[in-house]
């Protein structure tokens, strides 16, 4: 049983292809030939970008909020350790 080897494309490549498709100045066939992938794959990546594109920015904000929260928790923990040390002596 010999099948085609599936290629793994980077997120950057997928974004580049999806943006080219969204731009609309070339047909899917032209893009398919240019990037060496099927038109169906381009449609899928384009649709995914259209539907989930806003989450790119939401994830960044969520990560920044989580980082700030961890920083606050770390400061509180260090403060509590210092307080506990002071009162135990």
ChimeraX attribute file (.defattr): number of C-alpha atoms within 10 A of each C-alpha:
attribute: neighborCount
match mode: 1-to-1
recipient: residues
	/A:1	2
	/A:2	4
	/A:3	5
	/A:4	5
	/A:5	6
	/A:6	6
	/A:7	7
	/A:8	6
	/A:9	8
	/A:10	9
	/A:11	9
	/A:12	9
	/A:13	11
	/A:14	16
	/A:15	16
	/A:16	15
	/A:17	22
	/A:18	22
	/A:19	16
	/A:20	17
	/A:21	22
	/A:22	16
	/A:23	9
	/A:24	9
	/A:25	10
	/A:26	12
	/A:27	12
	/A:28	18
	/A:29	13
	/A:30	13
	/A:31	19
	/A:32	18
	/A:33	12
	/A:34	10
	/A:35	13
	/A:36	9
	/A:37	14
	/A:38	13
	/A:39	18
	/A:40	12
	/A:41	15
	/A:42	23
	/A:43	16
	/A:44	12
	/A:45	19
	/A:46	22
	/A:47	15
	/A:48	13
	/A:49	18
	/A:50	13
	/A:51	10
	/A:52	10
	/A:53	13
	/A:54	10
	/A:55	11
	/A:56	10
	/A:57	10
	/A:58	11
	/A:59	11
	/A:60	11
	/A:61	12
	/A:62	11
	/A:63	12
	/A:64	12
	/A:65	12
	/A:66	12
	/A:67	12
	/A:68	12
	/A:69	12
	/A:70	12
	/A:71	12
	/A:72	12
	/A:73	12
	/A:74	12
	/A:75	12
	/A:76	12
	/A:77	12
	/A:78	12
	/A:79	12
	/A:80	12
	/A:81	11
	/A:82	12
	/A:83	11
	/A:84	11
	/A:85	10
	/A:86	9
	/A:87	7
	/A:88	7
	/A:89	5
